[in-house]
Amino acid sequence: MSNNGQIITILDGGLGHELKLRGISDGTFLAGVLANEENCGTGDNKDTVESIHMDYLAAGCDVITTNSFVAVPQRMIECGLVTNEANSNSRASELIRASVDRARAAIIKYEKEVGKNKKKKLIAG
């Protein structure tokens, strides 16, 4: 809460940029959201995404972003992840669910380690 009694909500930093700094993302649009999946890359990607979320929570953020705004059918077709719109809708849904699951897992783990804060932690796309 600020000095004048207003509630302040702190959003995390740039997840996509942090993934790039940690060697998970090559900077392409979908690399960050793909890192949330079990079968992507080295297998450590999921843990790295969770670790980034945990770092932001430890720094005091109230809202974890999922970097899933790029998981849209047109973008996935353009990047060659899917070949048609019917497949892209289903795939987009899978990617968004995986990113929310990863953020939720980070919040649960963080709250187990440090205890629950009075202010509920939120997830945003």
N, C-alpha and C positions, 0 to 999 in steps of 0.2 A: 504494500500500500504506500502511496506517495505521501508527502508531507501535508497535502491538502485533502487527504482522505479518499482520493480516487484510487480505484483498483487498477494496477498495472499488470498487463499480461505480456510476458516475454516469449517471443518466437525464437526458435533455434536459428542457427546460422545456415549457410548454404551447404546442404547435404551433397549436391552434385559436385561442388568444388572440393569439398573435403574428401569425397571418394576419389577424385582425381589426384589429390595430394598424397593419398595413401596407396596409390597404384591400382585401384580397383576399376576406375573408369578411364576410358581412353578419350573422354570428352565428347563422345557421340551422344546424341539425344537419349537413346534407350539404355546405354550402358549402366547408368545409375539404378534404374528401376529393375533391370535384369539381375543386378547383384543381390537382390532379396531372395532369389530362388535357390532351392536346395541344390539343383543340378547345374548351376552356372559357374563357370570358371574353375578355380582351384578348390572350391569347397569351403575356403576360408572367407569368401566374400560375405556370406550371411553374417558371420561373426564380426566382420569389420563394420558392416552397416549397423549392427546392434551396438558395437563399441562406440561408434560415432554418436548414435542417439544417446547412449549413456553419458558420454562426455558433455553433450549439450545439457542434459538433465542435471549433471553435477555442477555445471556452470550456472544453473538457476533458471533455465528456460521452463516455460509452462506448456508450450505447444511444440510437439515434434512434427516436422514435415516429412512426407514420404517420398517426395520427388517423383510422384506418380502422374503428375500432370502431363507428362510426355506420352503416357500409354494410351494413345488415341489411335483408332483404326487407320486413319490416313498416314500418320507418322510411321506406323509399323509396316505399312505397305511400301512406303518410300524407302525405308531402311532395309527392306527385304526380309523382315522377320516373318511375315506371312505373305501369302500370294493373292488373297482375295478378302473382300470386306466381311463376308460371313465368318471366316476364320479369325479375322482381326478383332471382331467384337468379343468373341470367346477368349482370345488370348489377352486382350486388354483387361478383361475381368480377372483373369488369373494373375496377371502382373500386379494389378491394384490390390487384390486380396493379399498377395504375398508381401507387398510393401506395408500394408496395414498390420498384418500379422507380425512382421519384424519390429515395427514401432511398438506394438502392444507388448511384445516379449521384452523389449528393452525397458519399458515402463514398469512392468511387473518385476523384473530382475532388479531394477534400481530401487523400487520401493521395498523389496525384501532386504536389500543391503543397507539402506539408510533410513528406512521407515517411511510411512506415508506422510505427506505434507498436508496441511489443511486445504491447500488449493489443489484441486483435481488436475492431473496432467491430461492434456488433450492431444489428439492426432488430427493433422490436416494434410490434404493432398498437395 
